[in-house]
Amino acid sequence: MKHSNLSLQSKIYSFLFLNCIVFFPLRSEPISNETKPLLIETNTEIVSDFLWRGNSFAGEAENRRNGATYQSFTYAPALQPSINIWSPEKKFQWSLFGNFQLTNRDDRDSDKRIFQSKPGGVGPSYLGEEGKFYDPYGQDPCVRSVQERISNGGEGSDPCIGYSPNGGYGPKKEPNGNKRSDGMFFSMSYHFDPSRFGDFAVGIWFYNTFQKTPSSLLSPSTQKENPYVSGGPNNKLNANNPDAITRLVWHEYFVQWKLPVLKILKPTISYYTQYSTENGGLLAGKNYLSLSASYTFREEEFFRIMPHFNLGYAMSNNAVDNRNGIQDITTSTSFFFGDFFIKLAHVFRPDLYLWDTNNYYGYAGGDPNKANWNRSSEDGKVTNPSRIYGAYNTSILNSIEQLNTGNSLTDALAKTWLRESYTLQKIPSHLFYVSLGYSKSF
């Protein structure tokens, strides 16, 4: 009996000992129900021009709108607010970015034709201009009739029997206001755990402009069909679109790799591949490979300086031209004063043949039949918007077309040389912009 009591006591002591070992540590450490907060980063900038990857999303379109020469610096200011939201573990990142142009938002008559039945339509640039120059394909007999009867003092037939288009015959505003560059960017990405091989992230982003209605396109009869814009030849609204490079929808997948070397410079290799469609509905499949780095001087101080560098290489600039090369070398320096900053940026486009194409700058005068006006992709020249429209330019170009030496070959060569000497300009290989902004994290 005594042995039984000792055995029972031993079991009780063993149970109490195990209970203390197993449960006491757990009960002595209270479980925290606190969740880590989201990290929110905001940034608001006013930029002098919307430049990205060497593309000008507003400035060059504004040059075409205003009939101005392409320049290295164009003042087309935009408000660009953005917000980044990080998950508590900093694994998921959501980004939202907007571009809202601040000036020259309204459409404008950029072709300066005195008689038109619709925006972008054929028509004379001055009284007495022959129809073979302004309407070589006989697209608008009504406009031709108005021009002939006014030039001849009211004499001549009226094939339209008094028909008058909406707003009458006269100058029309083309769809070229800077409001067509307004858009919204959304990005989602996942950041993997850091490793000795570096930091990796994968994601997807979307950029959509707000002008997606048929009113942003010209009607089919304005010019001959352009197979590379406005949805392609199967789109009944397909026609010449002066905003030919505008991407109504632009989507890409991306992979980013922060290298495990020189971490102080944050070297990052990024690969982007486009899966959205553009240029006639063809799957673009463009690829963009970049190497970027940045460093912040006086990182914890009120006054800070942050230089940034990005080298971008394009593998297929678009689905039609299919050219490869260095797309941009972008450098910028930001000067921070607390949460405020000023940024000075320079964009270098070393391989101009990526840009020397009608599929980027559009056709001369917006006419696909003038594709040969930019016949060489090796000279780094495109049509100068200030040398195309208006009575003065048109009269000079018409005079060139009337050149006749009696030798057709000589005439063709002379006309080409004279026209190119007058209309072409060098593509700016250096672009600049400045911005003023405010950033805040919560």
Order of alpha helices (4+ residues) and beta strands (2+ residues): alpha-beta-beta-beta-alpha-beta-beta-alpha-alpha-beta-beta-beta-beta-beta-beta-beta-beta-beta-beta-alpha-beta-alpha-alpha-beta-beta
